[in-house]
Amino acid sequence: MNPPTVSLAYNSDANLTIHLIPHSHDDVGWLKTVDDYYYGADQATQWAGVQYTLDTVVSDLVGNPDYKFSVVEIAFVYRWWNNANSTMRERFLALIQNKQIEIINAGWCMSDEAAPYYEDVIDQMTIGLRWTKEVLNTVPTIGWHIDPFGHQSTTAALFSQFGFNAWFFARIDMQDKDIRTEKRALEMMWHPFQHSAGENSIFTHVNYYMYGPPPGFCFDPTCKDPPIRSDPTLDGYDLPQRAESLVKYLRSMATHYRSGHLLHTLGSDFQFSNTRMWFMNMDRVIKYINDRPEFNITLKYSTPGIYL
């Protein structure tokens, strides 16, 4: 996975198209049990309630065709589906069909890459992918390993053989990321060093800022960032300043990729339990930026598959 030697210049004033990826990273067990995380039990240990995330995502996406969301861990989708009524199930399937919800990775969990034996990785992915196909009638095309600590050629080869078109992750060695950031090599074609390397190649993307939102733009009950004040007749009006700070951040990010067509996540651990907080605030700054040609930036909600 060596970075290329060529460094391509990028015009920092060129047009940018930014795909914002609403998502929630939901560990299938960490500080609590899977069921505790699903129901939202033992909140003193960690605030989380995945059932609320899936409920509010479905409710808010219906009737808002511009809204998108990426769903990853099938262990939680399985629990939610078994408890959802027919109306919520129908809405969920419709949102998948019209590409507002994208099922990505779709293993029972997002497996580690260092400790498990490869057959265990294959088994848990098989369980999730099979359920997704049989129940949701969808076949995921994106690998999504934003939280495993480091990555290996075996996973790259397996994801290629699963039929995934791309693989997105966040955590890599600090020195490796420094080099890739400098050489604009945060996106690459990974050719796993294996017997059939050519057949197992996969497009790979390294996130710029882990898997969270741009700094200062976290709008969740678990976040501390202030809401965007968009009414100039009220105290504290700050929409122009917040928009300008986001534009500055995205312009800086663009200098570390090879093109002006970029991706950035919205959300983090067990977030989006109140999707209205996210979309209401981001709608304001997205409209403000998109309506001003001088920024030369287009922001839109998206999914990894749409971005690819």
Backbone hydrogen bonds, N-H to C=O, Kabsch-Sander energy under -0.5 kcal/mol:
donor,donor_aa,acceptor,acceptor_aa,energy
8,L,6,V,-0.6
12,S,10,Y,-0.8
14,A,11,N,-1.9
16,L,296,N,-1.9
17,T,260,G,-3.1
18,I,16,L,-0.5
18,I,298,T,-3.0
19,H,17,T,-0.6
19,H,262,L,-3.0
20,L,18,I,-0.7
20,L,300,K,-3.1
21,I,264,H,-2.6
23,H,266,L,-2.4
24,S,70,S,-0.6
25,H,268,S,-1.8
26,D,24,S,-0.8
27,D,25,H,-0.7
29,G,27,D,-1.9
30,W,32,K,-1.5
37,Y,33,T,-2.2
38,Y,34,V,-2.2
39,Y,35,D,-2.8
40,G,36,D,-2.3
41,A,36,D,-1.9
45,T,42,D,-1.3
46,Q,42,D,-1.2
50,V,37,Y,-2.1
51,Q,38,Y,-2.2
52,Y,49,G,-1.1
53,T,49,G,-1.2
54,L,50,V,-2.3
55,D,51,Q,-1.9
56,T,52,Y,-2.7
57,V,53,T,-2.4
58,V,54,L,-2.1
59,S,55,D,-2.3
60,D,56,T,-2.4
61,L,57,V,-2.3
62,V,58,V,-1.6
64,N,61,L,-2.1
67,Y,64,N,-2.0
69,F,100,Q,-2.5
70,S,22,P,-2.0
71,V,102,E,-2.5
74,I,72,V,-0.7
74,I,107,G,-2.1
75,A,108,W,-1.5
76,F,73,E,-0.9
77,V,73,E,-1.4
78,Y,74,I,-3.1
79,R,75,A,-1.1
80,W,76,F,-2.7
81,W,77,V,-3.1
82,N,78,Y,-1.9
83,N,79,R,-1.0
83,N,80,W,-0.8
84,A,80,W,-1.2
89,R,85,N,-2.2
90,E,86,S,-2.5
91,R,87,T,-2.2
92,F,88,M,-2.4
93,L,89,R,-2.5
94,A,90,E,-2.2
95,L,91,R,-2.4
96,I,92,F,-1.8
97,Q,93,L,-2.3
98,N,94,A,-2.2
99,K,96,I,-1.3
100,Q,95,L,-2.3
101,I,95,L,-1.9
102,E,69,F,-2.3
104,I,71,V,-2.7
104,I,102,E,-0.7
105,N,142,I,-3.1
106,A,72,V,-0.6
106,A,104,I,-2.9
108,W,124,Q,-1.6
111,S,109,C,-0.9
120,D,117,Y,-1.1
121,V,117,Y,-1.6
122,I,118,Y,-2.3
123,D,119,E,-2.4
124,Q,120,D,-2.4
125,M,121,V,-2.0
126,T,122,I,-2.5
127,I,123,D,-2.2
128,G,124,Q,-1.8
129,L,125,M,-3.0
130,R,126,T,-2.6
131,W,127,I,-2.0
132,T,128,G,-2.3
133,K,129,L,-2.1
134,E,130,R,-2.8
135,V,131,W,-2.8
136,L,131,W,-0.7
136,L,132,T,-1.1
137,N,133,K,-0.7
138,T,132,T,-1.2
143,G,166,A,-3.1
145,H,168,F,-2.7
150,G,148,P,-1.6
150,G,171,R,-0.6
156,A,152,Q,-1.7
157,A,153,S,-2.7
158,L,154,T,-2.7
159,F,155,T,-3.0
160,S,156,A,-1.8
161,Q,157,A,-2.3
162,F,158,L,-2.1
163,G,160,S,-1.1
164,F,159,F,-2.1
165,N,141,T,-3.4
166,A,141,T,-0.9
167,W,203,F,-2.1
168,F,143,G,-2.5
169,F,205,H,-2.3
170,A,145,H,-0.7
172,I,170,A,-0.6
177,K,173,D,-2.7
178,D,174,M,-2.3
179,I,175,Q,-2.0
180,R,176,D,-2.5
181,T,177,K,-3.0
182,E,178,D,-2.0
183,K,179,I,-2.4
184,R,181,T,-0.7
185,A,180,R,-3.0
186,L,256,H,-0.6
188,M,204,T,-2.5
190,W,188,M,-0.6
190,W,202,I,-2.8
191,H,189,M,-0.6
194,Q,192,P,-2.0
197,A,194,Q,-1.4
199,E,196,S,-1.0
200,N,196,S,-0.9
200,N,197,A,-0.8
201,S,198,G,-0.6
202,I,190,W,-1.9
203,F,165,N,-0.8
204,T,188,M,-3.4
205,H,167,W,-2.5
206,V,186,L,-3.0
207,N,169,F,-2.6
207,N,205,H,-0.5
212,G,209,Y,-1.3
217,F,214,P,-2.2
219,F,217,F,-0.7
220,D,218,C,-0.6
223,C,220,D,-2.3
229,R,227,P,-0.5
230,S,228,I,-0.9
234,L,231,D,-1.9
237,Y,234,L,-1.0
238,D,229,R,-1.6
239,L,229,R,-1.3
242,R,238,D,-2.6
243,A,239,L,-2.7
244,E,240,P,-2.4
245,S,241,Q,-2.0
246,L,242,R,-1.9
247,V,243,A,-2.5
248,K,244,E,-2.3
249,Y,245,S,-2.0
250,L,246,L,-2.6
251,R,247,V,-2.5
252,S,248,K,-1.9
253,M,249,Y,-2.3
254,A,250,L,-2.2
255,T,251,R,-0.8
255,T,252,S,-0.8
256,H,253,M,-2.0
257,Y,254,A,-1.4
262,L,17,T,-2.6
262,L,260,G,-0.7
264,H,19,H,-2.6
266,L,21,I,-2.7
270,F,25,H,-2.2
271,Q,268,S,-1.5
277,M,274,N,-0.9
278,W,274,N,-0.9
279,F,275,T,-2.7
280,M,276,R,-2.5
281,N,277,M,-1.3
282,M,278,W,-2.6
283,D,279,F,-2.7
284,R,280,M,-1.1
285,V,281,N,-1.5
286,I,282,M,-2.7
287,K,283,D,-2.4
288,Y,284,R,-2.0
289,I,285,V,-2.2
290,N,286,I,-2.9
291,D,287,K,-2.0
292,R,289,I,-1.6
295,F,292,R,-1.9
296,N,292,R,-0.6
296,N,293,P,-0.6
298,T,16,L,-2.8
299,L,297,I,-0.5
300,K,18,I,-1.9
302,S,20,L,-3.0
307,Y,303,T,-2.6
308,L,304,P,-2.5
